[in-house]
């Protein structure tokens, strides 16, 4: 099965930085594990699905490397840059 997600939600899931809304991370991780994921286990679940997501879209490795420059002051600017480079959405398969 495949589904399209906002790049900011996928970015939040793979980088560990909140680039959008928490519900976006819940949606991405829940899709990848084919079920709901509670907030208490969300960080561990996101870490577990990260390799599966990156394997589908290798450009995310570059995003992860660049994510150390994300701050609360520049999160929107960085996300706009990434969307300009890689588009607004990403299609994932679970």
PLY file of the C-alpha trace (Angstrom):
ply
format ascii 1.0
element vertex 94
property float x
property float y
property float z
element edge 93
property int vertex1
property int vertex2
end_header
0.00 0.00 0.00
1.20 3.53 -0.63
0.19 6.95 0.61
1.27 10.55 0.02
2.45 12.63 2.98
3.56 16.22 3.40
7.35 16.47 3.26
7.30 18.32 6.60
5.67 15.30 8.26
8.19 12.88 6.79
11.01 15.29 7.68
9.77 15.45 11.28
9.66 11.67 11.44
13.14 11.02 10.09
15.04 13.97 11.62
13.48 14.07 15.06
12.83 17.82 14.69
9.24 19.01 14.69
8.88 20.65 11.27
5.07 20.60 11.23
2.41 19.21 13.56
2.69 16.20 15.88
-0.30 14.59 14.20
1.78 14.39 11.02
4.39 12.22 12.75
1.62 10.05 14.19
0.16 9.64 10.70
3.47 8.72 9.06
4.54 6.28 11.77
1.05 4.79 12.06
0.98 4.18 8.30
4.40 2.56 8.32
3.48 0.16 11.16
-0.10 -0.28 9.93
-1.67 0.81 13.18
-2.06 3.58 15.72
1.00 4.58 17.73
0.63 6.24 21.12
2.53 9.39 22.02
4.50 7.61 24.74
6.17 5.30 22.21
6.22 7.65 19.23
9.95 8.54 19.43
10.99 4.88 19.51
8.51 3.96 16.77
9.75 6.82 14.56
13.32 5.64 15.05
12.29 2.10 14.13
10.61 3.13 10.85
13.30 5.63 9.84
15.43 3.07 7.93
12.37 1.86 5.98
11.49 5.42 4.98
15.05 6.41 4.05
15.44 3.24 1.97
12.48 4.40 -0.14
13.81 7.96 -0.51
17.60 8.18 -0.21
17.54 11.99 -0.42
16.32 11.89 3.17
19.87 10.94 4.23
20.96 14.40 3.12
18.08 15.94 5.04
19.06 14.05 8.19
22.66 15.26 7.84
21.49 18.85 7.43
18.98 18.72 10.28
21.50 19.72 12.94
21.11 23.31 11.73
17.36 23.38 12.53
16.40 25.69 15.40
13.10 27.04 16.63
14.06 30.34 14.98
14.73 28.93 11.49
12.51 25.84 11.23
10.15 27.44 8.70
13.03 28.75 6.59
14.77 25.36 6.52
11.53 23.56 5.71
10.84 25.99 2.84
14.34 25.32 1.49
13.82 21.55 1.68
10.42 21.80 0.01
12.04 23.81 -2.76
14.64 21.09 -3.29
12.52 17.98 -2.84
8.88 19.00 -3.26
5.92 19.34 -0.94
5.01 15.67 -0.63
6.54 12.21 -0.41
4.85 8.92 -1.31
5.57 6.13 1.18
4.93 2.40 0.95
4.34 0.28 4.03
0 1
1 2
2 3
3 4
4 5
5 6
6 7
7 8
8 9
9 10
10 11
11 12
12 13
13 14
14 15
15 16
16 17
17 18
18 19
19 20
20 21
21 22
22 23
23 24
24 25
25 26
26 27
27 28
28 29
29 30
30 31
31 32
32 33
33 34
34 35
35 36
36 37
37 38
38 39
39 40
40 41
41 42
42 43
43 44
44 45
45 46
46 47
47 48
48 49
49 50
50 51
51 52
52 53
53 54
54 55
55 56
56 57
57 58
58 59
59 60
60 61
61 62
62 63
63 64
64 65
65 66
66 67
67 68
68 69
69 70
70 71
71 72
72 73
73 74
74 75
75 76
76 77
77 78
78 79
79 80
80 81
81 82
82 83
83 84
84 85
85 86
86 87
87 88
88 89
89 90
90 91
91 92
92 93
